[in-house]
Amino acid sequence: MNPAISVLVPIYNVQDYLHECLGSLAAQDMSDVEFICINDGSKDGSRDIIQEFLDKDSRFTVIDKENSGYGASMNRGLEKAKGEFIAILESDDFMEPYALSTLHKAITESGADVVKANFWLYWSTPTERNEFFEAIPANKAGRLIDTSVDHGIFHAKPSIWSAMYRKSFLDKNQIRFLETPGASFQDTSFTFKVWASADKVYFVHKPLVHYRQDNENSSVNSPAKVDALFNEYSEITRWLSEDGEKSEIFSPVKVKMLYDALIWNYERVAEENKVLVLEKGRDMFLDEFKAGHVDIRLFEPWKLQDLRTILLNPRDYHDWRVKPEALSHKVGRLIQDRGFVGLAKTAANKAYKKAKGLAKSWR
């Protein structure tokens, strides 16, 4: 008999955190579950820790493979999974004992394709601390959401590990991970495809997972992976191009997500790569302008101003950012606080038109 849930745990050199992670799975209050540990060629003591759990709990299984990256590991796990539902737990995180049962109850009772919950940001040093992260607002929780109309979830942190997915939904829509080296950003295209394909999404406001912030080896702390983000967004563009209706609805959403991800990436890559990241981002934005996918109504006014600067000269934007807080950010918050967004939009629209004209001339 197949289990109700398959939990995928991608593992690579996480011996310092793995026991806590797998221990939180062993403590789950559901027995009808399989835990698939995907060992991506770990060279530390991770495999020995996996074996401890294999020896004492029959719900644990392992896939041993040569190191080929996060996306390949996750796809191997999806191939092996026997459960009706899929959950994911990163190997440096851990979940509450009631996490799987809460998500399972929500997805079975709602009939959703996907359910998603909130989580905690977690630090183990210098003192243990949890901070509630509200990716799902309370007014969105407890009901079904149509993501073709309500795009809010696209702009939330792509926390694939605080969710549960119907495997039949993933298989029907051929939703898999992009197999590129490393682990940076490799949940981006997966997440986008999930939200753009789901007919019914259900949100849980309660936090269920502790998302570790102090793992220095985490992929989000790998500054040299300049191309990872752009590979993911190129994949999203390719995927949308195969469905005209989806492309019309979701391409503008993708562009806004790209801007936010670009700035997030820019702030984290090594100093010598920052301008290069902006230049690559500018090229991608010019393609989006040319394709008619940019909807300025989705941008906050100060982000439009910053986008204009990036389009005109990425180096100017970088020079601006290395100074104390960028003026556009200060003005943007002041405008938002005082309710003058409409006025700011008018000014931003003018900036946008100038940038769009420049983009055409570059083509």
N, C-alpha and C positions, 0 to 999 in steps of 0.2 A: 504493500500500500504506500502510495506516495505521500510525502509530508505536505502539510498545508503551506509552509513557508520555507523558502531557501534563503539563507543569509550569506551574502558574499563578503569575504574579508580579504582584500588584497594586501599582501605582506611582503615587505622588502626591508631588511635590516632595521627592525624595530624592537630589538630585544628589551630595551628599557621600559617599553610601554605595553608589550604584547600580552603579558600575563594578566594585567588589569583588563585589557580589552576582551580577551577570550573568557576570562573569569566572569565578566558581566553577561556574556552570552550563556555560559553554563548556568547562571543564576536566573535565567528567564523563567517566568511562571507558565510557559507553554512547553509541552513535551513533543507536540506534533510538528517538529522543526528539524531542519538539517542546517549545519553550519559548515560552509565550504571555505576552507582556508586555501588561498591561492598563493603559494610560495614562489615568488618571482626571482629565484636564484639567490636567496639571502646568503650572505657570507659571515654573518654573526651567529649568535645563539638562537635566532628566531625558530629555526627548524626543530631544535630540541624542545622548545616551549610548546610548539604545535604538537609534538609527539606526546608530551605529558597529557594533553587534553584528549588526544586520540585514544590513549590507553585507558582513560577512566570514564569517558562519556561517548556512547555510541552515536550521538547526534553529530559528532565532528567527523569530517572527512578532509582530505588534503589533495590538492593538485600541486605536484612539484614540476617546475618548468625552468628552463634557462631564462635569464633576465632579458625581457623584451619590452618592458614598460607597463604602465598602468592600464592602458586601453586594451592591450592584448590579454592581460590577466583577467580583466573584467569580462571580456568576451568568452574566455575559456570557462569562467564560472557560470555565465549564462547558458552556455552549451551543456554543462553538466547538471544544472539545477533541475530538480524534479518537482519542486513545489508549485502550487497554484499561484502563489504570490512571491515576489522578490523583495528582499530588503538588503541594505548595504551597511556595513560598519567599517570605517577606516581603522587601521590597526593601531593607531595611537589614540583613539577615542574609546569611550565606553558608554553603555546605555543603562537606563534604569531597569530593574527586573520586570516591570510591567510594560516596557516599551513595545515589544512585539504584540502582546495581547491587545494593547490599546489600538495600535494601528490595524491589527487584524479585525477587531470589532468594528472599527470605523469603515473599513473598505468593504466588509461583507454586508453590513447593515445599509450602507449608502448606495451600494452598487457602482461605486466610482471606479474609474480606470486607475486612478492614482490617489493616494491620500498623503498629506504632508503635515508635519508638526513643527512646532518651534523647538529650540534647543538652548543649551547654556554654552557660553564661552567659558573655558576652563583653564585655570593656571594651577600647576602643582608647586611652583616656586615663585617668589621666596616663601610665600605662605599659600596654602590651598585656598582657591577662590573660584566661585561660580558667578557668572553674570548673565542674567536672562537676556537672550537675543530674540526680539520679536520680529521674525521674518514674516509671520502671519498675523495681521492685525485682528483683534478680538471681533470686530464687526464682519470679518470675512469667514470666521470659523463656524463650524457646526452646520454648514449648508453646502449644497452643490454649487460649483462655479463653472461658468462657461468661459473658457480662456480665449475664445475667439472674440469675445466682447469685452471682458475684463482682463486687461493685460498686466495687472499689477504684479502677478507672480513672476513674470519674466524679468522684472527688475529687482527681485529679491535675491539674496545670496544663493548661488546654485548648490545648495546643501543636499545632494542626492541621498545622503545617509540619514536624513531625518524623514524619510518617506517610505512608502510601500507601493509596489507596482503589480498589477495583474500581469503575469507572464504572457498570457494569451494576447494582451494588448501590445506588449513589446514585440512579440513575434509577428503579429499581424501587420504591424507598421514597420517591421524590420529595423527596429531601433537598437542600435549597438554603439559601441564606443569606437572612436577613431584611434587606430593603432599607430601611434607615433612614439619615438623614444621618450623615456622619462615619464613624469607624472603631471607636469604643469598644465593646468587648464583643461585636462582631458575629460572633465565632467561638463564642459561648456556646451558642446554640440549635442551631447546626450540629453542634457537638461532641456535645451531649446526644442529638440524633436519631441520630447515627452509632452511639454506644455502645448506645443502647436498641433499635436495629434490627438490629444485627449478630448473625448466628448464630455466626460464628467470628471470633475476634480473636487475633492472634499478636503477641507482643512481642519486641523486639530490645533487648538491654541496652546495646549499644555506642552511644556518642554519635555523631551524624552532622552536626548543624547547630550553627552558632555563633549564638546568640541575643543580639543586641546590647542592651546595657543603658544605653548613654550617648548615645542619640539623644533630644535634648530635645524634638523635635517628634513623638515617637512617640505613638500614640493612648493608651497607658497613662499618659502624662504630661499628658493633657488633663483638667484638674480640673473644668471647668464643665459637663460632659455628665452632668447628674444623672439624667436619665431613661433613659439608654442601657441600663443594667443591667436595669431593670424592664421595658422593652420586650422584651428577650430572654426573660425569665422568663415574661412574659405569653404570648409565642409558644409556649414549651414547654408551658405549661398548656393552651393551645388545642389544641396538637398531641396531647397525651396524652388530652384529653377525647374524641378521635375513636376511641380504641381502649381499651375497658374493661379488657382484660387488661394492656396496657402500663401503663395508669394505676394499676392496683392494685399492680404490681410496682415501678414507677419513680417514682411521685409522692412517696413518703417520701424517696427519694434526692434528688429535685429540691429538696425543702424544706431538707435539710441543705446542699446545694450553695448554695442561696439565702442561707442564713445566712453561710457562709464568704465568698461573693461580696459580700454586703452590707458586712461588716466591711472587706474589702479595698477596696471603693469608698469607704466612709466615711473611711478613712485617707488617701485620695488626693485627694478633692475639696477645693475651696477652703473655707476656714474658714467663710465665711458660708453655705455650703450643707450643712454637716455634719449639723445637726439636721434639715434638710429631708429628706436622704437617709434618716436613721433613721425619720422619720415615714412616709415612703413605704414603707419596708421593714416597719414595724409593720403598716400597712394590708394589705400583701400577706400577712404571716404570719397575721393575723386571718382572712383568707379561707381560708388553708390549714388553720387550726384548725377552722373551720366545716365544711370539706369532709372532715375526718377524715384528712388526709394527713400529720400530724405523728407521727413515730415517735421518741420520746425515746431509744430504745436506740441510735440512730445518732449521738447528740450526746455529746461529751466533757462531763463534769460541769460544768466551769467555763463552757463555752459555754451550757449550759442556764441557768446563773445569769445570764449576761449577756443571754441572750434574754429571760428574765423581766424584767430591768430595762428593756430596750427596750420590751417590751409595756406595762409599767406607766407609764413616762415616758421618752421618748427624750432629753429634756433632761437628766434625771438621769444617764443613761448617758454622755452627752457630757461633762458636768461631771466625772464620774468618770474618764473617759479623759484629760482634759487634765492631771490630776494625775500624779505619778510612777506607774509601772506599776500597773495595776489589781490590787487585792487578789485578785480571783477568779482572775486569771492566775497569780499567785504560788502561791496555795493549790492550784490545779489541777496545776501542775507538781510541787509537793511531794507531793501525793496520788499522782500517777502514779509518781513516783520510788520511793515507799515501798510501793506495791502496795495502797493502800487505796481502789481504784476502786469496789469494791462499796459501801463505806460512803458514799462521795461520791454514788453513784447514788441511794441511798435519800434523802439530803438533797435532791438535785436533783429527784427525782420529786415530793417535796412542793412544791417551788417551782414545778414545772411545773403541778401540779394547781391551785395558786392562780392562776397566770397564765391557765390555760385557763378557769377560772371567771370571771375578769375579762373575758377575751375574749368570753365568751358574754353577759355583762352589757352589753358595749359594742354588741353586735348587737341 
